[in-house]
Amino acid sequence: MSEEIIDLKDVLERVQDDKELLIELFDIYMEDFLVKRKALGEAISAHDIAKIKEIAHSMKGSSGNISAKPLHAACLKLESLAKDGKTDGMQEVAIQIDGYFEAVKVFVARFKKDMGH
């Protein structure tokens, strides 16, 4: 089995096992992610390295906060490319990020269902 998209044990420790708070955090994260992802796409299209670095850094932090480790790693990779001024490969990493985000959505939906939401 591959690494879970979200390390539930880790994130539950972070919220002191408050599952209602965690659901709220997941909702805020997903809403925020969509806004940032749209801005990221625009920045990549415009080859705006500074903006890409800023958005990737922000996405990396918020992904880390919910223990979405594969997504965190992909955002870090994108941020590193931007720091190095390399636009080659950014689109591929953005596609990876999208795939991981889809997995986060599935995980959150399952978690909410398990919690009776």
Buried (B, 14 or more C-beta within 10 A) or exposed (E): EEEBBBBBEEBBEBBEEEBEEBBEBBEEBBEEBEEBBEBBBEBBEEEBBEBBBBBBBBBBEBBBBBBBBBBBBBBBBBBBBBEEEEBEEBEEBBEBBEBBBEBBBEBBEEBBEEEEE
